[in-house]
Amino acid sequence: MKQRITLNASQALERLATACAKTEYCEDDLRRKMKQWGVSDEHHDEIIESLRAENYIDDERYCRAFVEDKWTFNHWGKIKIRMALRAKHIPDSEAEEALQMISDEDYRDVLSQILHQKARTLPDVGDYEKYQRLIRFAMGRGFEPEVIRECLEREAADE
């Protein structure tokens, strides 16, 4: 069985600084790590402020990186990205600002592309059933219903 380690504030600060130098973390992620390491709660704010002062963490920078990654690699829609950021306690204003990076044209193009890929994998069912499955799939990816409908109608018109 793995033993749980307990770190003091300076050890935690050192480890978190090293981790933040390698990749972007938000405050919520760091608090979770500190809790996992057994760092006392009274030191959490002090460590976070120290990391923020040294520019190791920046919520705006984290937000931009998170949106870019989830959009580029996972093809998540804006709703799913917004919810994931909200779960990490990122302010809505910063999330909205980061989501502005995604152009409407790219957004619709990627949605059309993933809908087309998904449509090829569906069994030969009726048009209505296929339409419903594609809507559920795209909504699960976090795309807005009106954008989904628009892409599906455009796809149907092209056929």
The 8 nearest C-alpha neighbors of each residue, nearest first, counted from 0:
[[1, 2, 3, 4, 5, 35, 36, 37],
 [2, 0, 3, 4, 36, 5, 35, 37],
 [3, 1, 4, 0, 5, 36, 35, 37],
 [2, 4, 1, 5, 36, 37, 35, 0],
 [3, 5, 36, 2, 6, 37, 35, 1],
 [6, 4, 37, 36, 38, 3, 7, 35],
 [7, 5, 38, 10, 11, 36, 37, 4],
 [6, 8, 10, 9, 38, 11, 5, 39],
 [7, 9, 11, 10, 12, 42, 38, 6],
 [8, 10, 12, 11, 7, 13, 6, 46],
 [11, 9, 13, 12, 7, 8, 6, 14],
 [10, 12, 8, 14, 13, 9, 6, 15],
 [13, 11, 9, 15, 10, 14, 16, 46],
 [12, 14, 10, 16, 11, 15, 9, 17],
 [15, 13, 11, 17, 16, 12, 18, 10],
 [14, 16, 18, 12, 17, 13, 19, 11],
 [17, 15, 19, 13, 18, 14, 12, 20],
 [16, 18, 14, 20, 15, 19, 13, 21],
 [17, 19, 15, 21, 20, 16, 14, 22],
 [20, 18, 16, 22, 21, 17, 55, 23],
 [19, 21, 17, 18, 22, 16, 55, 23],
 [22, 20, 19, 18, 17, 23, 16, 24],
 [23, 21, 19, 20, 18, 24, 17, 61],
 [24, 22, 61, 19, 25, 56, 21, 64],
 [25, 23, 28, 19, 61, 22, 56, 26],
 [26, 24, 28, 27, 58, 61, 29, 56],
 [25, 27, 29, 28, 30, 24, 47, 56],
 [26, 28, 30, 29, 25, 87, 31, 88],
 [29, 27, 31, 25, 26, 30, 24, 32],
 [28, 30, 32, 26, 31, 27, 33, 25],
 [29, 31, 33, 27, 32, 28, 34, 26],
 [32, 30, 34, 28, 29, 33, 35, 27],
 [33, 31, 35, 29, 30, 34, 36, 28],
 [34, 32, 36, 30, 38, 35, 31, 29],
 [33, 35, 37, 31, 36, 32, 38, 30],
 [36, 34, 32, 33, 37, 31, 38, 3],
 [37, 35, 33, 5, 34, 38, 4, 6],
 [36, 38, 5, 34, 35, 39, 33, 6],
 [39, 37, 33, 36, 6, 34, 7, 40],
 [38, 40, 41, 42, 37, 43, 34, 7],
 [41, 39, 43, 42, 38, 34, 44, 33],
 [40, 42, 39, 43, 44, 45, 38, 8],
 [43, 41, 45, 40, 44, 39, 46, 8],
 [42, 44, 46, 40, 45, 41, 47, 30],
 [45, 43, 47, 46, 42, 48, 41, 40],
 [44, 46, 48, 42, 43, 47, 49, 41],
 [47, 45, 49, 43, 48, 44, 12, 42],
 [46, 48, 44, 50, 49, 45, 51, 43],
 [49, 47, 51, 45, 50, 46, 52, 44],
 [48, 50, 46, 52, 47, 51, 45, 53],
 [51, 49, 47, 53, 55, 48, 52, 56],
 [50, 52, 54, 48, 56, 49, 53, 55],
 [53, 51, 49, 54, 50, 48, 55, 56],
 [52, 54, 50, 51, 55, 49, 56, 48],
 [55, 53, 51, 52, 56, 50, 57, 49],
 [56, 54, 50, 53, 19, 51, 16, 20],
 [57, 55, 51, 54, 50, 24, 58, 25],
 [56, 58, 60, 59, 61, 54, 51, 55],
 [59, 57, 61, 60, 62, 25, 56, 89],
 [58, 60, 62, 61, 57, 93, 63, 97],
 [59, 61, 63, 57, 62, 58, 64, 23],
 [62, 60, 58, 64, 59, 63, 23, 65],
 [63, 61, 59, 65, 60, 64, 58, 97],
 [62, 64, 97, 60, 66, 65, 61, 67],
 [63, 65, 67, 61, 62, 66, 68, 60],
 [66, 64, 62, 68, 67, 63, 61, 69],
 [67, 65, 63, 69, 68, 64, 70, 62],
 [66, 68, 64, 70, 65, 69, 71, 63],
 [69, 67, 65, 71, 70, 66, 72, 64],
 [70, 68, 73, 66, 72, 71, 67, 75],
 [69, 71, 74, 75, 67, 68, 73, 66],
 [72, 70, 68, 69, 74, 67, 73, 75],
 [71, 73, 69, 68, 74, 70, 67, 75],
 [72, 74, 69, 75, 70, 71, 68, 140],
 [75, 73, 70, 71, 72, 69, 76, 109],
 [74, 76, 140, 70, 73, 69, 141, 79],
 [75, 77, 141, 142, 78, 79, 140, 80],
 [76, 78, 80, 79, 81, 141, 142, 75],
 [79, 77, 141, 81, 80, 76, 142, 82],
 [78, 80, 141, 82, 81, 77, 76, 83],
 [79, 81, 77, 83, 82, 78, 84, 76],
 [80, 82, 78, 84, 79, 83, 77, 85],
 [83, 81, 85, 79, 84, 80, 86, 78],
 [84, 82, 86, 80, 85, 81, 79, 87],
 [85, 83, 87, 81, 86, 82, 89, 80],
 [84, 86, 82, 88, 87, 83, 89, 81],
 [87, 85, 83, 84, 88, 82, 89, 81],
 [86, 88, 84, 85, 89, 27, 83, 28],
 [89, 87, 85, 86, 90, 84, 27, 26],
 [88, 90, 85, 84, 87, 91, 94, 93],
 [91, 89, 92, 93, 88, 94, 85, 84],
 [92, 90, 94, 93, 95, 89, 85, 81],
 [91, 93, 95, 90, 94, 96, 89, 97],
 [94, 92, 96, 91, 95, 90, 59, 97],
 [93, 95, 91, 97, 96, 92, 98, 62],
 [96, 94, 98, 92, 97, 93, 91, 99],
 [95, 97, 93, 99, 94, 98, 92, 100],
 [96, 98, 63, 94, 99, 95, 100, 62],
 [99, 97, 95, 100, 96, 101, 94, 66],
 [98, 100, 97, 96, 101, 95, 102, 94],
 [101, 99, 98, 97, 102, 96, 63, 67],
 [102, 100, 99, 98, 103, 106, 105, 70],
 [101, 103, 105, 104, 106, 100, 99, 107],
 [104, 102, 106, 105, 107, 101, 108, 99],
 [103, 105, 107, 106, 102, 108, 101, 109],
 [106, 104, 108, 102, 107, 103, 109, 101],
 [107, 105, 103, 104, 109, 108, 102, 110],
 [106, 108, 110, 104, 105, 109, 111, 103],
 [109, 107, 105, 111, 110, 106, 104, 112],
 [110, 108, 112, 111, 106, 107, 105, 113],
 [109, 111, 107, 113, 112, 108, 114, 106],
 [112, 110, 114, 108, 109, 113, 150, 115],
 [111, 113, 109, 115, 110, 114, 108, 116],
 [114, 112, 116, 110, 115, 111, 117, 109],
 [115, 113, 117, 111, 116, 112, 118, 110],
 [114, 116, 118, 112, 113, 117, 111, 119],
 [117, 115, 113, 119, 114, 118, 112, 120],
 [116, 118, 114, 120, 119, 115, 113, 121],
 [119, 117, 115, 121, 120, 116, 114, 133],
 [118, 120, 117, 116, 121, 115, 122, 114],
 [121, 119, 117, 118, 122, 116, 115, 123],
 [122, 120, 118, 119, 123, 117, 129, 124],
 [123, 121, 124, 120, 119, 118, 129, 125],
 [122, 124, 121, 125, 129, 126, 120, 119],
 [125, 123, 122, 129, 128, 126, 121, 127],
 [126, 124, 128, 127, 129, 123, 130, 122],
 [125, 127, 129, 128, 130, 124, 131, 123],
 [126, 128, 130, 129, 125, 131, 124, 132],
 [129, 127, 131, 125, 130, 126, 132, 124],
 [128, 130, 126, 132, 127, 131, 125, 133],
 [129, 131, 127, 133, 128, 132, 126, 134],
 [132, 130, 134, 128, 133, 129, 135, 127],
 [131, 133, 135, 129, 134, 130, 136, 128],
 [132, 134, 136, 130, 131, 135, 137, 129],
 [133, 135, 131, 137, 136, 132, 138, 130],
 [136, 134, 138, 132, 133, 137, 139, 131],
 [135, 137, 133, 139, 134, 138, 132, 140],
 [138, 136, 140, 134, 139, 135, 142, 133],
 [139, 137, 141, 135, 142, 140, 136, 134],
 [140, 138, 136, 137, 141, 135, 142, 79],
 [139, 141, 137, 75, 138, 76, 142, 136],
 [142, 140, 76, 79, 78, 138, 139, 75],
 [141, 143, 76, 138, 137, 140, 78, 77],
 [142, 144, 146, 145, 147, 141, 138, 78],
 [145, 143, 147, 146, 148, 142, 138, 134],
 [144, 146, 148, 147, 143, 149, 150, 142],
 [147, 145, 149, 143, 148, 144, 150, 142],
 [148, 146, 144, 150, 145, 149, 151, 143],
 [147, 149, 145, 151, 146, 150, 152, 144],
 [148, 150, 146, 152, 147, 151, 145, 153],
 [151, 149, 153, 147, 152, 148, 111, 154],
 [150, 152, 154, 148, 153, 149, 155, 147],
 [151, 153, 155, 149, 154, 150, 148, 156],
 [152, 154, 150, 156, 151, 155, 149, 157],
 [155, 153, 151, 157, 152, 156, 150, 158],
 [156, 154, 152, 158, 157, 153, 151, 150],
 [155, 157, 153, 154, 158, 152, 151, 150],
 [156, 158, 154, 155, 153, 152, 151, 150],
 [157, 155, 156, 154, 153, 152, 151, 115]]
